[in-house]
Amino acid sequence: MTKYRVISEPYRLDRFSPTIPAHRRIRGDDSVQRVVTYVDAPDVLVALNEAITLTDHRKHSITSIEEVVPSEALYFSNQKLTEALSRQEHDEPSDGAEKLDPEDYAGKVIYEQADFTDTVESVATILRDTLLPGLSITLVGDVDDNFTVFDIRDEATGTYRSTTADVKELIQDQSAIGWDGILSIAKALIAHAEPLV
């Protein structure tokens, strides 16, 4: 069975109803807050049907039903990461991020390169376009590139979840050379994405 997250919010008329005191609306009591429920179902239609019958959602408008991605689904083999990140001969031009050429990184300690942050951003963008669809990863470093804000946009609800990370944490092995360094960045990004999914 697949697990689905069902999110509902009060109907607009209920939310701004004069029967709800203004001070309660500001604080956010149960009558004006969104409801989040998890449902096990074989597909999204069954999940919707089950959510409709739940008492918590009856006086709400269901705004989102999304599949909950199990954390183990965010781990990929080196081969899968290489296929997603590297430019292949059979690749057709796409509107997404330009894939990386492994030869450009041969013999380099990736972490020690001046463009390390740019490389991390490139890997993050390619992961978004390939292995982590529906997720938007934004890396925003400060002036000294000492830390970054790691955001994931939840396309189903239009919300962002974020965490901060030191730039040096965005690679698992700082001594990794060549393509191993790129894979190390990808794994670190995926590990940071896991608790936000």
C-alpha angles and dihedrals in degrees: 000000000000121000117230130192112220118198124189134174133198116273110265092247091053093047094056097032114140088226089073109076113241093236090055091050091052094049091043113234125190092276093064103031128096119253122225120195132172119221130186110217140147092240142000095265092056089046090053092048091050092047092052090057093052113104093223092063100041097094093037137080112242106232102173143017114183136170113249109232111223111233093239089062089069093066117090133183120250089251092054091048092048092051090050098044106035130076111250126197092240094050114121121214112272138186090241130086120310109259120238128256111225091211090064089066101041113136094000126124095228096204092056095053118110090231095052093124091050090051091051090051091049092051091047092051093049091049089053091051095045123018101017105045115181092028123106114201116194122185115197115179126193124240093281093039089235097134139013139203111236110206131183119192114214102218092195096060101020091235132127128229117192147174134184123243135182109245090237088061091062092080122054097208115033091190094054113130128214119331091356086067091054091050089048090055091048092051092049091050092049091049090053090047095054100078091045096055 
